[in-house]
Amino acid sequence: MKMKPTRSDTSSQSAEDVSRHVCRRIHELRQIQGWSLDVLSKASGVSRSMLSQIEREQANPTLAVTVKIASALGLSMAELLEQVAPVRNIEVIRAEDRSHIFRADGNCSIRTLSPLHLEKDVEFYEVLFNADGALRSAAHFEGTREFLTVQKGKMRVTSDGETIELNKGDSASYRADVAHEIRNLSRSEALVFLVVIYQ
């Protein structure tokens, strides 16, 4: 069974491995806190664009930046760098795991179904909409697409002004690098599964 290195064998890790771990750990901890990039930016003094690049592993944080982020999250450098428990071949996200509730408000509840520590090339969500609830999103990174399947209810998807209605069992894919919206047209709760794929 393959396992990632634990603290006992971190000496065998390359600088690239450590940097990648820090980037993923920052994203994971921000998600657990329920913070947006803007909130972490204000708390740490690190620009939103830099945080976004770090989380997507497009930039390696300097020591000073890492210290600022750790402090904003209420952690020491050692705690931020700490390796999480070994990752096994099979990972389970339990239904009662509240750390995977990405958002919950008057419009909808979003639960992450993909492990938080994974590279964010693909994200998988369960979205439960209230009656007439909507999920509005600004443009994501260039090339991003979303794939949506309706499990319950009637939905309307709008992407860059183009609109389509979907019923139970229907699926749609659409550009998510433009402004887009998913809206529940039902008078009761609706449930969809949403996959976000970054280029």
C-alpha positions in Angstrom: 0.0 0.0 0.0 1.5 3.3 -1.0 1.5 6.1 1.5 2.7 9.7 1.4 5.7 10.5 3.7 5.0 11.3 7.3 7.0 13.6 9.6 9.4 10.7 10.3 10.7 10.7 6.7 10.3 14.3 5.5 14.0 14.5 5.1 13.7 12.4 1.9 11.3 15.0 0.4 12.5 17.5 -2.2 12.0 21.3 -1.9 9.4 20.9 -4.6 7.5 18.3 -2.6 7.5 20.5 0.5 6.3 23.6 -1.5 3.5 21.5 -3.1 2.5 20.3 0.3 2.4 23.9 1.7 0.3 25.1 -1.2 -2.3 22.3 -0.8 -2.3 22.7 3.0 -3.1 26.4 2.7 -6.0 25.7 0.4 -7.3 22.9 2.6 -7.1 24.9 5.8 -8.8 27.9 4.2 -11.7 25.6 3.0 -12.0 24.1 6.5 -12.2 27.6 8.0 -14.9 28.5 5.4 -12.9 31.6 4.4 -12.8 33.1 0.9 -9.6 34.2 -0.7 -10.5 37.8 0.2 -11.0 37.0 3.9 -7.6 35.2 4.0 -6.0 38.1 2.1 -7.2 40.7 4.6 -6.2 38.5 7.6 -2.7 37.8 6.3 -1.8 40.9 4.3 -1.0 38.7 1.3 -2.7 39.7 -1.9 -5.7 37.7 -3.2 -3.9 37.1 -6.5 -0.8 35.7 -4.8 -2.9 33.5 -2.6 -4.8 32.2 -5.6 -1.5 31.4 -7.4 -0.1 29.7 -4.3 -3.2 27.5 -3.9 -3.1 26.5 -7.6 0.7 25.7 -7.2 1.5 28.4 -9.7 3.7 30.3 -7.2 6.0 29.1 -4.4 5.4 31.1 -1.2 8.4 32.8 0.4 9.2 32.2 4.1 7.8 35.6 5.0 4.6 35.0 3.1 4.2 31.5 4.6 4.6 33.0 8.1 1.9 35.6 7.4 -0.5 33.0 6.2 0.2 30.6 9.1 -0.3 33.5 11.6 -3.6 34.4 9.9 -4.8 30.8 10.2 -3.8 30.8 13.9 -1.0 28.3 13.3 2.7 28.1 13.9 5.0 27.4 11.0 5.5 23.9 12.3 1.8 23.3 12.4 1.3 24.6 8.8 4.2 22.4 7.5 3.0 19.4 9.5 2.2 16.4 7.3 -1.4 15.2 7.6 -2.1 11.5 8.3 -0.9 9.1 5.6 -3.2 9.0 2.6 -4.4 5.6 1.7 -5.5 4.2 -1.7 -9.1 4.6 -0.7 -10.3 7.8 0.9 -13.8 8.2 2.3 -15.8 11.4 2.9 -18.5 10.6 5.5 -21.9 12.1 5.1 -21.7 13.6 8.6 -18.3 15.3 8.0 -19.0 19.0 8.5 -15.6 20.1 7.3 -16.8 19.3 3.7 -19.7 21.8 3.9 -18.3 24.4 1.5 -21.3 26.8 1.8 -24.7 26.9 3.4 -27.1 29.9 3.2 -30.6 30.8 2.2 -30.0 29.8 -1.4 -28.3 26.5 -1.2 -26.0 24.1 0.6 -22.8 23.0 -1.1 -20.9 19.8 0.1 -17.5 18.9 -1.3 -17.4 15.3 -2.4 -13.8 15.4 -3.6 -10.9 15.3 -1.0 -9.8 18.7 0.0 -6.1 18.0 -0.2 -6.2 17.0 -3.9 -4.9 19.2 -6.7 -7.8 21.4 -7.8 -7.8 20.2 -11.4 -11.2 18.6 -10.7 -13.7 19.5 -7.9 -16.9 17.5 -7.2 -19.9 18.9 -5.3 -23.3 18.0 -4.1 -25.5 21.1 -4.2 -28.9 21.2 -2.4 -31.0 24.2 -3.5 -33.8 25.8 -1.5 -37.0 26.6 -3.4 -36.1 29.3 -6.0 -32.5 29.2 -4.7 -29.7 30.2 -7.0 -25.9 29.8 -7.2 -24.3 32.8 -9.0 -20.6 32.6 -9.8 -18.2 35.1 -11.3 -15.9 33.8 -14.0 -13.4 31.1 -12.9 -9.9 30.6 -14.4 -9.7 30.6 -18.2 -10.7 27.3 -19.7 -12.8 26.2 -16.7 -15.9 24.1 -17.5 -18.7 22.8 -15.3 -20.7 19.6 -15.7 -24.0 19.4 -13.9 -26.5 16.5 -13.4 -30.0 17.1 -12.0 -30.9 14.5 -9.3 -34.1 16.2 -8.2 -36.1 19.2 -9.3 -36.0 21.5 -12.3 -33.0 23.8 -12.9 -32.0 26.7 -15.2 -28.4 27.1 -16.1 -27.1 30.4 -17.5 -23.6 30.8 -19.0 -22.6 34.1 -20.5 -26.2 35.0 -21.3 -27.1 31.7 -22.8 -29.8 29.8 -20.9 -31.0 26.1 -20.8 -33.6 24.4 -18.5 -32.9 20.9 -17.1 -35.2 18.3 -15.5 -34.4 15.3 -13.3 -31.8 13.1 -15.0 -30.6 15.8 -17.4 -27.0 16.8 -17.6 -25.3 19.8 -19.1 -21.8 21.1 -19.6 -21.0 24.8 -20.0 -18.3 27.4 -19.8 -17.5 28.5 -16.3 -14.8 31.0 -17.2 -17.6 33.5 -17.7 -20.3 34.7 -15.4 -22.7 31.8 -14.8 -25.7 30.9 -12.7 -27.6 27.8 -11.6 -31.2 28.4 -10.4 -33.8 26.1 -8.9 -37.1 26.6 -10.8 -39.0 24.2 -8.5 -41.2 25.1 -5.6 -39.4 22.6 -3.4 -35.8 21.6 -2.8 -33.7 20.6 -5.8 -30.5 18.5 -5.8 -27.7 18.6 -8.4 -24.2 17.1 -8.7 -21.6 19.5 -10.0 -18.2 18.8 -11.4 -15.8 21.7 -12.0 -12.9 21.0 -14.3 -10.0 23.4 -14.6 -7.9 23.4 -17.8 
